[in-house]
Amino acid sequence: MYLKKLEMSGFKSFANKTALDFLPDCDITHNTKCGITAIVGPNGSGKSNVADAIRFAIGEQSLKNLRGKKSEDVIFAGTDKKSRLGTASVTLYFDNSDKRIPIEFAEVSITRKIYRSGESEYLINGARVRLLDIVDLLAKAGIGKDSYCVITQGMSDAVLNATPVERRSIFEDAAGVKQYQIEKERALRKLESTRENLVRVDSLLLEIEPHLKNLRRQAEKASQGKDIAEKLHAKQFSLYSFLWNNFQGERGTLVGERDGVQKQVFDLEVETNTLASEVAEASKSMGDQAKEEELNHALDALRDEANILLRDRSIVDGKIEIEKEKQKVEEVVRVIPVDLNYVQKAVEGIRVHQEELIQRIQNIEKLEDLQDIREFAQVIQQELYDLHQKSGERSVKEKKIIAMPEAEKKQSDAKLASFIQEKEAYNKRLEVLQQSIVRNEQSLVSVREASRVGRETFFLKEKEWREKEYTLTHLKDRLNEVKVRLARVEVREEDLINLVRAELSMSVEDLRYDGSSLDREKIEREISRLKVEVEHIGTIDPLIMEEYQEMEKRFDFLTRESADLKQATESLRTVIKEMEQKIDKEFHDAFKEIKKKFEGYFRIIFGGGKAEIEIVKIHTRRRIGDDTLSDEMIEEEQGENEEMGIEIFACPPGKKITNLSMLSGGERSLTSLALLFAIISYNPPPFAVLDEVEAALDEANSRRFSSMLRELSAQTQFIAITHNRETMSQAGLLYGVTMGADGVSQLLSIRLDQVVDGELGRIVKDSESSRTAEEGGKPKA
């Protein structure tokens, strides 16, 4: 298997469709120049884009490794003379005659397209596939984005700068265990998915099991409830037949009674109507009532007028009382604060009274005056006591008499006189009205006496009519009572009809009473008991048996599914364990061989010295509950975990170096190349792209490098991107990359196995001249 051809379109600087054919390794073709294809060109011409295109096509997702920041950076961005493109496409053509790629095609093409929207397409022989499918197939062929198929100068040096654990992944790729690791990772993911499915299935089983038990109980009750329902139906049929027969008999009795009472009511209504006519005639014979009504109306008018006058006179009386109240002396109670001013005034008054008392004592002439002086002294003493009591309070209430001013008093006297005159006028009018009322009442008595005889006859007829009406009312009440009883019977009949329809699903016409005696209370108790049993059993869905069978089938299916998942879990654990054993075995076998080859290549490159690689154990902290661990390691724990790593020791001849950091730049490059050649020698990849990995080597080391490259080309196809003449001299096919004024990379190919030595020297010289050309000059082909 080898890489036959690379096609690019719109990828970075290769805007136009460009194809590169590559030479196979020397095991396939035995030409003098075979196995090595060199790509040369000035800086910035786009030759390293060839390595990026190959990395892009085999599934690289890191834009940093593709020397970009955004996905659209790999699409031709356009120049002043050529517009940008919307898509980039790279296709790798492999010769698969040895079926190293496990598909039934002698030639396999792998294509990756990317659009400016960020969408990608992956195709194998024109058929659209997933990225996972491509990665999986290439891994089985020993090709991968993380393998050593594409090596840059920085990557070669990165091997020395990597940690021991990171170096181990490189050795695992060299050991060819990538496919086992992929299978192990898939098995781990499947194991986790199986565990999740098992948890869900077990949860469903826990959820379904109580429901299944409930359905089983209901199914058992359904069979018991059928017998109870038949007994209940028989009892209900007997009782409802009995009740329907009784209702029919009671209904007939009530209908006969209703008809009899209706006849009595009709006869009595005829008599009542006759008496009503006689009462009307007697009322007409009582005489003309117009005069009496006229006297009544006149008397009512006089009384209304008198009432109005009495009301107006009362209003005037109220106004008189108000004016009299206004003229009274007004007594005002005011609140005075007990402050210093109040106490001083009170003390000043007491002092004046004391002086007056002293004056009286001095002017006393007879014994009778002593009694007045004693009383006056008691008054002063009381004033002192009151002042003492008030001084403990915040305020005191004092009464003050306020008299109406003289001008207001005169105005009030005038209003009062006017109101008194108005009252006297009302009294005179009331006296005249009282006389008229008395005269009209006397006239009314005389008129009523004249019609008394006619009224006696009217009252007798009216009494008889009322008695008949009373009897008629009672008969109507009795008729209504009979109708109510009949309506109740009809309601009970309707209820029974609905009950029979609801509980027996039949019509009352289908009920048959056999005439046998029936203990209604007893049979009702039995029906109630049977209903309680039915309620105790519960309402059973007619489809409960079908649901129970379906639920039982589902429970059995989930039980089998749980067992299958548990078995699958054990199988996956076994697969993971087998993959780990294979990885470990292949890794250690590869490590031993690579170690020997590394030591040999190191001595060849350096002309001696000592180099070796060792497996070291690295102590790391284990995560709690690591999902990627195997089943035996998933228990949550925290502590130190040991991982295997690869440590490199290198000491060029004549030096004592204990650490890789002590090596010079050239020595580091030679050491990394020795390790690279050792890995390629152990497990030759189908092809290897070397992007200026020998740039730091001098002429002597370049010759050693090209010699080893020629040796390894017997097993591996090499594509070397280089400026080194020694590397070019070993190539069988040489591609020159230039960039025109439009910013698009172009190719020029030469088969060096068909070029004489003079022409080869000129080509190499031109390549070196283009390498040292001034930055503003045109690159040469």
For each residue, the residues with C-beta under 8 A, 3 or more apart:
1: 94 95 96 97 98 100 101 141 686
2: 22 24 25 28 94 95 686 687 717
3: 6 22 54 92 93 94 95 686 687 717 719
4: 21 22 24 93 94 95 107
5: 19 20 21 22 92 93
6: 3 19 20 22 50 53 54 57 90 91 92 93
7: 17 18 19 89 90 91 93
8: 11 14 17 18 19 49 50 53 88 89 90
9: 14 16 17 18 88 89 90
10: 14 15 75 76 85 86 87 88 89
11: 8 14 49 52 53 56 74 75 76 88 89 90
12: 46 49 52 53 74 75 76 88 745
13: 46 49 76 739 743 744 745
14: 8 9 10 11 18 46 49 53 76 744 745
15: 10 76 82 85 744 745
16: 9 744 746
17: 7 8 9
18: 7 8 9 14 745 746 747
19: 5 6 7 8
20: 5 6 37 39 50 735 747 749
21: 4 5 733 749
22: 2 3 4 5 6 37 687 717 719 733
23: 29 33 34 35 36 37 717 732 733
24: 2 4 28 29 34 35 95 717
25: 2 28 29 34 35 684 713 714 715 716 717
26: 29 30 31 34 35 713 714 715
27: 714 715
28: 2 24 25 34
29: 23 24 25 26 34
30: 26 34
31: 26 34 732 753
32: 732 753
33: 23 36 730 731 732 733 751 752 753
34: 23 24 25 26 28 29 30 31 713 732 753
35: 23 24 25 26 710 713 714 716 717 718 732
36: 23 33 709 710 713 718 719 720 727 730 731 732 733
37: 20 22 23 717 718 719 720 731 732 733 734 735
38: 720 721 722 727 728 730 731 733 734 735
39: 20 47 50 719 720 721 722 734 735 737
40: 47 721 722 723 728 734 735 736 737 767
41: 45 46 47 736 737 738 767 770 779
42: 45 738 770 771 773 779 780
43: 771
44: 739 779
45: 41 42 737 738 739 745 779
46: 12 13 14 41 49 50 737 739 745
47: 39 40 41 50 721 737 745
48: 51 52 67 152 691 692 721
49: 8 11 12 13 14 46 52 53 745
50: 6 8 20 39 46 47 53 54 689 719 721 737
51: 48 54 55 150 152 689 691 719 721
52: 11 12 48 49 55 56 66 67 74
53: 6 8 11 12 14 49 50 56 57 90
54: 3 6 50 51 57 58 90 92 149 150 689 719
55: 51 52 58 60 65 66 145 150
56: 11 52 53 60 66 74 90 112
57: 6 53 54 90 91 92 110 111 112
58: 54 55 92 110 134 138 143 144 145 149 150
59: 112 131 134 135 138 144 145
60: 55 56 65 66 145
61: 145
62: 65 66
63: 66 68 69 70 71 73 74
64: 67 68
65: 55 60 62 145
66: 52 55 56 60 62 63 73 74
67: 48 52 64
68: 63 64 71 73 74
69: 63 73
70: 63 73
71: 63 68 74 114 118
72: 75 77 116 118
73: 63 66 68 69 70 77
74: 11 12 52 56 63 66 68 71 88 114
75: 10 11 12 72 84 85 86 87 88 114 116
76: 10 11 12 13 14 15 82 84 85 88 744
77: 72 73 84
78: 82 83 84 85
79: 82 742 743 744
80: 743
81: 741 742 743
82: 15 76 78 79 742 743 744
83: 78
84: 75 76 77 78
85: 10 15 75 76 78 88
86: 10 75 115 116
87: 10 75 113 114 115 116
88: 8 9 10 11 12 74 75 76 85 113 114
89: 7 8 9 10 11 111 112 113 114
90: 6 7 8 9 11 53 54 56 57 111 112
91: 6 7 57 109 110 111
92: 3 5 6 54 57 58 109 110 111
93: 3 4 5 6 7 107 108 109
94: 1 2 3 4 101 107 108 109 110 686
95: 1 2 3 4 24 106 107
96: 1 99 100 101 103 105 106 107 108
97: 1 106
98: 1
99: 96 102 103 104
100: 1 96 140 141 142 686
101: 1 94 96 105 108 137 138 140 141
102: 99 137 140 141
103: 96 99 108 124 137
104: 99
105: 96 101 108 125
106: 95 96 97
107: 4 93 94 95 96
108: 93 94 96 101 103 105 124 125
109: 91 92 93 94 123 124 125 126
110: 57 58 91 92 94 122 123 124 134 138
111: 57 89 90 91 92 121 122 123 124 126
112: 56 57 59 89 90 120 121 122 123 134
113: 87 88 89 120 121 123
114: 71 74 75 87 88 89 118 119 120 121
115: 86 87 118 119 120
116: 72 75 86 87
117:
118: 71 72 114 115
119: 114 115
120: 112 113 114 115 131
121: 111 112 113 114 128
122: 110 111 112 128 129 130 131 133 134
123: 109 110 111 112 113 126 127 128 129
124: 103 108 109 110 111 127 129 133 134 137
125: 105 108 109
126: 109 111 123
127: 123 124
128: 121 122 123
129: 122 123 124 133 134
130: 122 133 134
131: 59 120 122 134 135
132: 135 136
133: 122 124 129 130 136 137
134: 58 59 110 112 122 124 129 130 131 137 138
135: 59 131 132 138 139 144 145 182
136: 132 133 139 140 179 182
137: 101 102 103 124 133 134 140 141
138: 58 59 101 110 134 135 141 143 144
139: 135 136 142 143 144 178 179 182
140: 100 101 102 136 137 179
141: 1 100 101 102 137 138 686
142: 100 139 147 176 178 683 685 686
143: 58 138 139 147 149 685 686 687
144: 58 59 135 138 139 147 149 173 178
145: 55 58 59 60 61 65 135
146: 169 173
147: 142 143 144 173 178 685
148: 151 170 173 174 676 679 680 685 688
149: 54 58 143 144 685 686 687 688 689
150: 51 54 55 58 688 689 691
151: 148 155 156 676 688 689 690 691 693
152: 48 51 155 156 691 692 693
153: 156 157 669 691 692 693 695 696
154: 157 158
155: 151 152 158 159
156: 151 152 153 159 669 672 673 676 693
157: 153 154 160 161 668 669 672
158: 154 155 161 162
159: 155 156 162 167 170 648 672 675 676
160: 157 648 660 663 668 671 672
161: 157 158
162: 158 159 166 167 170
163: 166 167 645
164: 167 168 616 618 645 646 647
165: 168 169 618 643 644 645
166: 162 163 169 170
167: 159 162 163 164 170 171 645 646 647 648
168: 164 165 171 172 587 644 645 646
169: 146 165 166 172 173
170: 148 159 162 166 167 173 174 646 679
171: 167 168 174 175 587 590 591 594 646 679
172: 168 169 175 177 178 181 583 587
173: 144 146 147 148 169 170 176 177 178
174: 148 170 171 590 594 679 682 683
175: 171 172 583 586 587 589 590 591 683
176: 142 173 179 586 590 683
177: 172 173 180 181 582 583 586 587
178: 139 142 144 147 172 173 181 182
179: 136 139 140 176 182 183
180: 177 183 184 579 582 583 586
181: 172 177 178 184 185 579 583
182: 135 136 139 178 179 185 186
183: 179 180 186 187 575 579
184: 180 181 187 188 575 576 579 580 583
185: 181 182 188 189 628
186: 182 183 189 190
187: 183 184 190 191 572 575 576 579
188: 184 185 191 192 576 627 628 630
189: 185 186 192 193
190: 186 187 193 194 568 572
191: 187 188 194 195 569 572 573 576 631
192: 188 189 195 196 627
193: 189 190 196 197
194: 190 191 197 198 565 568 569 572
195: 191 192 198 199 569
196: 192 193 199 200
197: 193 194 200 201 565
198: 194 195 201 202 562 565 566 569
199: 195 196 202 203
200: 196 197 203 204
201: 197 198 204 205 558 561 562 565
202: 198 199 205 206 562
203: 199 200 206 207
204: 200 201 207 208 558
205: 201 202 208 209 555 558 559 562
206: 202 203 209
207: 203 204 210 211
208: 204 205 211 212 551 554 555 558
209: 205 206 212 213 555
210: 207 213 214
211: 207 208 214 215 551
212: 208 209 215 216 548 551 552 555
213: 209 210 216 217
214: 210 211 217 218
215: 211 212 218 219 544 547 548 551 552
216: 212 213 219 220 548
217: 213 214 220 221
218: 214 215 221 222 538 540 541 544 548
219: 215 216 222 223 544 545 548
220: 216 217 223 224
221: 217 218 224 225 537 538 540
222: 218 219 225 226 540 544 545
223: 219 220 226
224: 220 221 227 228 537
225: 221 222 228 229 534 537 540
226: 222 223 229 230
227: 224 230 231
228: 224 225 231 232 530 533 534 537
229: 225 226 232 233 534
230: 226 227 233 234
231: 227 228 234 235 530
232: 228 229 235 236 527 530 531 534
233: 229 230 236 237 504
234: 230 231 237 238
235: 231 232 238 239 523 526 527 530
236: 232 233 239 240 503 504 527
237: 233 234 240 241 504 511
238: 234 235 241 242 518 523
239: 235 236 242 243 518 520 523 524 527
240: 236 237 243 244 496 499 500 504 508 511
241: 237 238 244 245 511 512 513 514
242: 238 239 245 246 513 518 520
243: 239 240 246 247 492 496 520
244: 240 241 247 248 493 496 500 508 511 513
245: 241 242 248 249 513
246: 242 243 249 250
247: 243 244 250 251 489 492 493 496
248: 244 245 251 252
249: 245 246 252 253
250: 246 247 253 254 489
251: 247 248 254 255 486 489 490 493
252: 248 249 255 256
253: 249 250 256 257
254: 250 251 257 258 482 485 486 489
255: 251 252 258 259 486
256: 252 253 259 260
257: 253 254 260 261 482
258: 254 255 261 262 479 482 483 486
259: 255 256 262 263
260: 256 257 263 264
261: 257 258 264 265 475 478 479 482
262: 258 259 265 266 479
263: 259 260 266 267
264: 260 261 267 268 475
265: 261 262 268 269 472 475 476 479
266: 262 263 269 270
267: 263 264 270 271
268: 264 265 271 272 468 471 472 475
269: 265 266 272 273 472
270: 266 267 273 274
271: 267 268 274 275 468
272: 268 269 275 276 465 468 469 472
273: 269 270 276 277
274: 270 271 277 278
275: 271 272 278 279 461 464 465 468
276: 272 273 279 280 465
277: 273 274 280 281
278: 274 275 281 282 461 465
279: 275 276 282 283 458 461 462 465
280: 276 277 283 284
281: 277 278 284 285
282: 278 279 285 286 454 457 458 461 462
283: 279 280 286 458
284: 280 281
285: 281 282 454 457 458
286: 282 283 289 451 454 455 457 458
287: 450 451 454
288: 291
289: 286 292 293 451
290: 293 294
291: 288 294 295 447
292: 289 295 296 444 447 448 451
293: 289 290 296 297
294: 290 291 297 298
295: 291 292 298 299 440 443 444 447
296: 292 293 299 300 444
297: 293 294 300 301
298: 294 295 301 302 440
299: 295 296 302 303 437 440 441 444
300: 296 297 303 304
301: 297 298 304 305
302: 298 299 305 306 433 436 437 440
303: 299 300 306 307 437
304: 300 301 307 308
305: 301 302 308 309 433
306: 302 303 309 310 430 433 434 437
307: 303 304 310 311
308: 304 305 311 312
309: 305 306 312 313 426 429 430 433
310: 306 307 313 314 430
311: 307 308 314 315
312: 308 309 315 316 426
313: 309 310 316 317 423 426 427 430
314: 310 311 317 318
315: 311 312 318 319
316: 312 313 319 320 419 422 423 426
317: 313 314 320 321 423
318: 314 315 321 322
319: 315 316 322 323 415 419
320: 316 317 323 324 416 419 420 423
321: 317 318 324 325
322: 318 319 325 326
323: 319 320 326 327 412 415 416 419
324: 320 321 327 328 416
325: 321 322 328
326: 322 323 404 408 412
327: 323 324 404 409 412 413 416
328: 324 325
329: 401 402 403 404
330: 401 402 403 404
331: 399 400 401 402
332: 399 400 401 402
333: 397 398 399 400
334: 397 398 400
335: 395 396 397
336: 342 395 396 397 398
337: 342 394 395
338: 342 343 390 391 393 394 395 396
339: 342 343
340: 343 344
341: 344 345
342: 336 337 338 339 345 346 390 396
343: 338 339 340 346 347 387 391
344: 340 341 347 348
345: 341 342 348 349
346: 342 343 349 350 383 387 390
347: 343 344 350 351 387
348: 344 345 351 352
349: 345 346 352 353 383
350: 346 347 353 354 380 383 384 387
351: 347 348 354 355
352: 348 349 355 356
353: 349 350 356 357 376 379 380 383
354: 350 351 357 358 380
355: 351 352 358 359
356: 352 353 359 360 376
357: 353 354 360 361 373 376 377 380
358: 354 355 361 362
359: 355 356 362 363
360: 356 357 363 364 369 372 373 376
361: 357 358 364 373
362: 358 359
363: 359 360
364: 360 361 369 370 373
365: 369
366: 369
367: 370
368: 371 372
369: 360 364 365 366 372 373
370: 364 367 373 374
371: 368 374 375
372: 360 368 369 375 376
373: 357 360 361 364 369 370 376 377
374: 370 371 377 378
375: 371 372 378 379
376: 353 356 357 360 372 373 379 380
377: 357 373 374 380 381
378: 374 375 381 382
379: 353 375 376 382 383
380: 350 353 354 357 376 377 383 384
381: 377 378 384 385
382: 378 379 385 386
383: 346 349 350 353 379 380 386 387
384: 350 380 381 387 388
385: 381 382 388 389
386: 382 383 389 390
387: 343 346 347 350 383 384 390 391
388: 384 385 391 392
389: 385 386 392 393
390: 338 342 346 386 387 393 396
391: 338 343 387 388
392: 388 389
393: 338 389 390 396
394: 337 338
395: 335 336 337 338
396: 335 336 338 342 390 393
397: 333 334 335 336
398: 333 334 336
399: 331 332 333
400: 331 332 333 334
401: 329 330 331 332
402: 329 330 331 332
403: 329 330
404: 326 327 329 330 408 409 412
405: 408 409
406: 409 410
407: 410 411
408: 326 404 405 411 412
409: 327 404 405 406 412 413
410: 406 407 413 414
411: 407 408 414 415
412: 323 326 327 404 408 409 415 416
413: 327 409 410 416 417
414: 410 411 417 418
415: 319 323 411 412 418 419
416: 320 323 324 327 412 413 419 420
417: 413 414 420 421
418: 414 415 421 422
419: 316 319 320 323 415 416 422 423
420: 320 416 417 423 424
421: 417 418 424 425
422: 316 418 419 425 426
423: 313 316 317 320 419 420 426 427
424: 420 421 427 428
425: 421 422 428 429
426: 309 312 313 316 422 423 429 430
427: 313 423 424 430 431
428: 424 425 431 432
429: 309 425 426 432 433
430: 306 309 310 313 426 427 433 434
431: 427 428 434 435
432: 428 429 435 436
433: 302 305 306 309 429 430 436 437
434: 306 430 431 437 438
435: 431 432 438 439
436: 302 432 433 439 440
437: 299 302 303 306 433 434 440 441
438: 434 435 441 442
439: 435 436 442 443
440: 295 298 299 302 436 437 443 444
441: 299 437 438 444 445
442: 438 439 445 446
443: 295 439 440 446 447
444: 292 295 296 299 440 441 447 448
445: 441 442 448 449
446: 442 443 449 450
447: 291 292 295 443 444 450 451
448: 292 444 445 451 452
449: 445 446 452
450: 287 446 447
451: 286 287 289 292 447 448 454 455
452: 448 449 455 456
453: 456 457
454: 282 285 286 287 451 457 458
455: 286 451 452 458 459
456: 452 453 459 460
457: 282 285 286 453 454 460 461
458: 279 282 283 285 286 454 455 461 462
459: 455 456 462 463
460: 456 457 463 464
461: 275 278 279 282 457 458 464 465
462: 279 282 458 459 465 466
463: 459 460 466 467
464: 275 460 461 467 468
465: 272 275 276 278 279 461 462 468 469
466: 462 463 469 470
467: 463 464 470 471
468: 268 271 272 275 464 465 471 472
469: 272 465 466 472 473
470: 466 467 473 474
471: 268 467 468 474 475
472: 265 268 269 272 468 469 475 476
473: 469 470 476 477
474: 470 471 477 478
475: 261 264 265 268 471 472 478 479
476: 265 472 473 479 480
477: 473 474 480 481
478: 261 474 475 481 482
479: 258 261 262 265 475 476 482 483
480: 476 477 483 484
481: 477 478 484 485
482: 254 257 258 261 478 479 485 486
483: 258 479 480 486 487
484: 480 481 487 488
485: 254 481 482 488 489
486: 251 254 255 258 482 483 489 490
487: 483 484 490 491
488: 484 485 491 492
489: 247 250 251 254 485 486 492 493
490: 251 486 487 493 494
491: 487 488 494 495
492: 243 247 488 489 495 496
493: 244 247 251 489 490 496 497
494: 490 491 497 498
495: 491 492 498 499
496: 240 243 244 247 492 493 499 500 508
497: 493 494 500 501 507 508
498: 494 495 501 502
499: 240 495 496 502 503
500: 240 244 496 497 503 504 506 507 508 511
501: 497 498 504 505 506 507
502: 498 499 505
503: 236 499 500
504: 233 236 237 240 500 501
505: 501 502
506: 500 501 510 511
507: 497 500 501 510
508: 240 244 496 497 500 511
509:
510: 506 507
511: 237 240 241 244 500 506 508
512: 241
513: 241 242 244 245
514: 241
515:
516:
517:
518: 238 239 242 523
519: 522 523
520: 239 242 243 523 524
521: 524 525
522: 519 525 526
523: 235 238 239 518 519 520 526 527
524: 239 520 521 527 528
525: 521 522 528 529
526: 235 522 523 529 530
527: 232 235 236 239 523 524 530 531
528: 524 525 531 532
529: 525 526 532 533
530: 228 231 232 235 526 527 533 534
531: 232 527 528 534 535
532: 528 529 535 536
533: 228 529 530 536 537
534: 225 228 229 232 530 531 537
535: 531 532 538
536: 532 533
537: 221 224 225 228 533 534 540
538: 218 221 535
539:
540: 218 221 222 225 537 544
541: 218 544 547
542:
543: 546 547
544: 215 218 219 222 540 541 547 548
545: 219 222 548 549
546: 543 549 550
547: 215 541 543 544 550 551
548: 212 215 216 218 219 544 545 551 552
549: 545 546 552 553
550: 546 547 553 554
551: 208 211 212 215 547 548 554 555
552: 212 215 548 549 555 556
553: 549 550 556 557
554: 208 550 551 557 558
555: 205 208 209 212 551 552 558 559
556: 552 553 559 560
557: 553 554 560 561
558: 201 204 205 208 554 555 561 562
559: 205 555 556 562 563
560: 556 557 563 564
561: 201 557 558 564 565
562: 198 201 202 205 558 559 565 566
563: 559 560 566 567
564: 560 561 567 568
565: 194 197 198 201 561 562 568 569
566: 198 562 563 569 570
567: 563 564 570 571
568: 190 194 564 565 571 572
569: 191 194 195 198 565 566 572 573 631
570: 566 567 573 574
571: 567 568 574 575
572: 187 190 191 194 568 569 575 576
573: 191 569 570 576 577 630 631 632
574: 570 571 577 578
575: 183 184 187 571 572 578 579
576: 184 187 188 191 572 573 579 580 630 631
577: 573 574 580 581 630
578: 574 575 581 582
579: 180 181 183 184 187 575 576 582 583
580: 184 576 577 583 584 630
581: 577 578 584 585
582: 177 180 578 579 585 586
583: 172 175 177 180 181 184 579 580 586 587
584: 580 581 587 588
585: 581 582 588 589
586: 175 176 177 180 582 583 589 590
587: 168 171 172 175 177 583 584 590 591
588: 584 585 591 592
589: 175 585 586 592 593
590: 171 174 175 176 586 587 593 594 682 683
591: 171 175 587 588 594 595 613 615 646
592: 588 589 595 596
593: 589 590 596 597 682
594: 171 174 590 591 597 598 613 675 678 679 682
595: 591 592 598 599 612 613
596: 592 593 599 600
597: 593 594 600 601 677 678 681 682
598: 594 595 601 602 611 612 613 674 675 678
599: 595 596 602 603 610 611 612
600: 596 597 603 604 678
601: 597 598 604 605 673 674 675 677 678 681 708
602: 598 599 605 606 609 610 611 650 671 674
603: 599 600 606 607 608 609 611
604: 600 601 607 674 704 708
605: 601 602 670 673 674 701 704 705 708
606: 602 603 609 652 653 667 670
607: 603 604 653
608: 603 652 653
609: 602 603 606 650 651 652 653 655
610: 599 602 649 650 651
611: 598 599 602 603 648 649 650 651 671 674
612: 595 598 599 649
613: 591 594 595 598 646 647 648 649 675
614: 646 647 649
615: 591 644 645 646 647
616: 164 644 645 646 647
617: 642 643 644 645
618: 164 165 642 643 644 645
619: 640 641 642
620: 640 641 642 643
621: 638 639 640 641
622: 626 637 638 639 640 641
623: 626
624: 636 637 638
625: 634 636
626: 622 623 629 633 634
627: 188 192 634
628: 185 188
629: 626 633 634
630: 188 573 576 577 580 633 634
631: 191 569 573 576 634
632: 573
633: 626 629 630
634: 625 626 627 629 630 631
635:
636: 624 625
637: 622 624
638: 621 622 624
639: 621 622
640: 619 620 621 622
641: 619 620 621 622
642: 617 618 619 620
643: 165 617 618 620
644: 165 168 615 616 617 618
645: 163 164 165 167 168 615 616 617 618
646: 164 167 168 170 171 591 613 614 615 616
647: 164 167 613 614 615 616
648: 159 160 167 611 613 660 671 675
649: 610 611 612 613 614
650: 602 609 610 611 657 660 663 667 671
651: 609 610 611 655 656 657
652: 606 608 609 655 657 663 667
653: 606 607 608 609
654:
655: 609 651 652
656: 651
657: 650 651 652 660 662 663
658: 662
659: 662
660: 160 648 650 657 663 668 671
661:
662: 657 658 659
663: 160 650 652 657 660 667 668 671
664: 667 668
665: 668 669 696
666: 669 670 696 697 698 701
667: 606 650 652 663 664 670 671
668: 157 160 660 663 664 665 671 672
669: 153 156 157 665 666 672 673 693 694 696 697
670: 605 606 666 667 673 674 697 701
671: 160 602 611 648 650 660 663 667 668 674 675
672: 156 157 159 160 668 669 675 676
673: 156 601 605 669 670 676 677 693 694 705
674: 598 601 602 604 605 611 670 671 677 678
675: 159 594 598 601 613 648 671 672 678 679
676: 148 151 156 159 672 673 679 680 693
677: 597 601 673 674 680 681 708 712
678: 594 597 598 600 601 674 675 681 682
679: 148 170 171 174 594 675 676 682 683
680: 148 676 677 683 684 685 688 712 715 716
681: 597 601 677 678 684 712 715
682: 174 590 593 594 597 678 679
683: 142 174 175 176 590 679 680
684: 25 680 681 712 715 716
685: 142 143 147 148 149 680 688 716
686: 1 2 3 94 100 141 142 143 149 716 717
687: 2 3 22 143 149 716 717 718 719
688: 148 149 150 151 680 685 716 717 718 719
689: 50 51 54 149 150 151 718 719 720 721
690: 151 693 694 718 719 720 721 722
691: 48 51 150 151 152 153 721
692: 48 152 153 695 721 722 723
693: 151 152 153 156 669 673 676 690
694: 669 673 690 697 701 702 705 722 724 727
695: 153 692 722 723 724
696: 153 665 666 669
697: 666 669 670 694 701 702 705 724
698: 666 701 702
699: 702 703 726
700: 703 704
701: 605 666 670 694 697 698 704 705
702: 694 697 698 699 705 706 724 725 726 727
703: 699 700 706 707 726
704: 604 605 700 701 707 708
705: 605 673 694 697 701 702 708 709 724 726 727
706: 702 703 709 710 724 726 727 729 730
707: 703 704 710 711
708: 601 604 605 677 704 705 711 712
709: 36 705 706 712 713 718 720 727 730
710: 35 36 706 707 713 730
711: 707 708 714
712: 677 680 681 684 708 709 715 716 718
713: 25 26 34 35 36 709 710 716 717 718 730
714: 25 26 27 35 711
715: 25 26 27 680 681 684 712
716: 25 35 680 684 685 686 687 688 712 713
717: 2 3 22 23 24 25 35 37 686 687 688 713
718: 35 36 37 687 688 689 690 709 712 713
719: 3 22 36 37 39 50 51 54 687 688 689 690
720: 36 37 38 39 689 690 709 727 731
721: 38 39 40 47 48 50 51 689 690 691 692
722: 38 39 40 690 692 694 695 727 728
723: 40 692 695 767 768 771
724: 694 695 697 702 705 706 727 728
725: 702 728 729 764 767 768
726: 699 702 703 705 706 729 730
727: 36 38 694 702 705 706 709 720 722 724 730 731
728: 38 40 722 724 725 731 734 752 763 764 767
729: 706 725 726 752 760 764
730: 33 36 38 706 709 710 713 726 727
731: 33 36 37 38 720 727 728 734 752
732: 23 31 32 33 34 35 36 37 751 752 753
733: 21 22 23 33 36 37 38 749 750 751 752
734: 37 38 39 40 728 731 749 750 751 752 763
735: 20 37 38 39 40 747 748 749 750
736: 40 41 747 748 749 750 767 781
737: 39 40 41 45 46 47 50 745 746 747 748
738: 41 42 45 745 746 748 779 780 781
739: 13 44 45 46 743 744 745 746 779
740: 743 744 746
741: 81
742: 79 81 82
743: 13 79 80 81 82 739 740
744: 13 14 15 16 76 79 82 739 740
745: 12 13 14 15 18 45 46 47 49 737 738 739
746: 16 18 737 738 739 740
747: 18 20 735 736 737
748: 735 736 737 738 781
749: 20 21 733 734 735 736
750: 733 734 735 736 755 763
751: 33 732 733 734 754 755
752: 33 728 729 731 732 733 734 755 760
753: 31 32 33 34 732
754: 751
755: 750 751 752 759 760 763
756: 759 760
757: 760 761
758: 761 762
759: 755 756 762 763
760: 729 752 755 756 757 763 764
761: 757 758 764 765
762: 758 759 765 766
763: 728 734 750 755 759 760 766 767
764: 725 728 729 760 761 767 768
765: 761 762 768 769
766: 762 763 769 770 780 781
767: 40 41 723 725 728 736 763 764 770 771
768: 723 725 764 765 771 772
769: 765 766 772 773 780
770: 41 42 766 767 773 779 780
771: 42 43 723 767 768
772: 768 769
773: 42 769 770 777 778 779 780
774: 777
775:
776:
777: 773 774
778: 773
779: 41 42 44 45 738 739 770 773
780: 42 738 766 769 770 773
781: 736 738 748 766
